[in-house]
Amino acid sequence: MNTEEYIALIYRNLKSDLSPNEFKQLNDFTASDSAMSNLRLEIEDAWDVTGELTDQVTKADTERLIANIKGEKTSVTKPKAATKTYNLRRIIGNIAAIFILALGAVWLMRDQVTIYDTAGFYTLADKSTIDLRQGSRVEVQPFDDDSRNIKLTGEAYFEVAKDGTRPFIVTTKTTRTEVLGTSFLIKEFHGKTYIDLKTGKVNFSNLNNNSSMILTPGMKAVCDDDQVKSVTEYQNLSGWKDGVYQYKDAKLSTILDELNVIFDTKILTSDPVLYDCTLSAILSGDSINDVLNQIADQLGMKVTSDNGKWTLLGGKCK
């Protein structure tokens, strides 16, 4: 935990806005670092002593607070013992004011970050929508006059409201996608990030090396640690959104490889020869079990599962 995060927890604790786990993190970090412990006491005492904001802030007090935050030493003269209580209360009061006036806006802005971590359909302030898949998470920064910023972990389908002056930017661990108004899917999977563009145009880039690609409707791309490149083998990446997957004369190996990506799973067959079977079908269903059973029905197979791994047993090509 860095100093900035520590101060944020202190501030939120003063507002009684910490979860039990965050409160434990705050106390553990306080106990492990004496300098941070002193800073916490100073801030909390200031909050208790002043009770309200004051504008009596001196330049020296400002510099002192900044030095405390950075962990630097300052040349502030210590008060004499006879006037210690009075001066300490004055300095603490000023520190409270500086802390709230200088940093409060930052923490309040952070409080406005909206987090969605439950599967569902969400409408944002600009009327853009997010269809969030199970096990995924998005952090929506407050939109400003220059941009609309989203952080994604997992998978989501975006319908972005057009705005020619404010780009809509989605970042993942390794990628940055910038659009003005469009619809697209982004998916993180085993260290790679996939994008499936439906409408509009996007700039899809790798944060690690500035490799990028402009995508137009119908294009799909993948980003790994090295580069961004187009892909053609995955036609149904967005299928989970509507629960429909369409294949025409596709090899079973290609279908299963795609379903592995879509459902974050591993699918095998009991006979490797069957991977060359071809299949034309419109499959439907919200779960991998539903989809695999439809494949099994067509090829005379049986579906089994074990700890998240799926196997198609028996069957023959038609």
Number of C-alpha atoms within 10 A of each C-alpha: 8 7 14 12 12 19 20 18 21 22 23 18 16 13 9 10 14 16 11 9 8 14 16 12 15 21 13 11 15 19 12 10 10 11 13 19 14 13 20 19 13 19 22 17 16 23 21 14 14 17 10 11 14 14 10 13 16 13 8 13 19 17 15 19 22 17 13 17 16 11 13 10 9 13 8 10 6 9 12 9 8 8 9 12 12 11 15 15 15 17 20 22 28 23 27 27 24 24 20 17 14 13 15 15 12 12 17 13 11 13 14 11 13 13 13 16 15 13 16 12 14 13 11 13 11 12 12 17 18 21 17 23 19 13 11 17 19 22 17 19 18 16 16 9 8 10 17 21 18 21 16 21 17 19 26 25 22 22 18 22 18 17 14 10 10 17 19 24 17 21 21 20 16 17 26 18 22 19 23 19 21 19 21 23 20 27 23 23 15 8 10 15 22 24 25 25 22 19 17 17 19 23 14 26 23 24 18 13 12 14 16 18 18 13 20 15 15 13 17 23 20 21 24 16 15 11 16 22 16 14 14 9 11 18 17 18 20 23 17 19 14 10 15 15 19 14 17 10 10 15 17 20 19 16 21 19 17 17 23 18 18 19 14 14 14 15 20 16 20 14 12 9 11 18 17 13 15 18 18 14 14 13 17 18 17 14 11 18 13 13 18 23 19 18 22 17 12 15 19 16 20 17 18 14 12 7 5 9 12 19 17 22 16 15 17 14 14 9
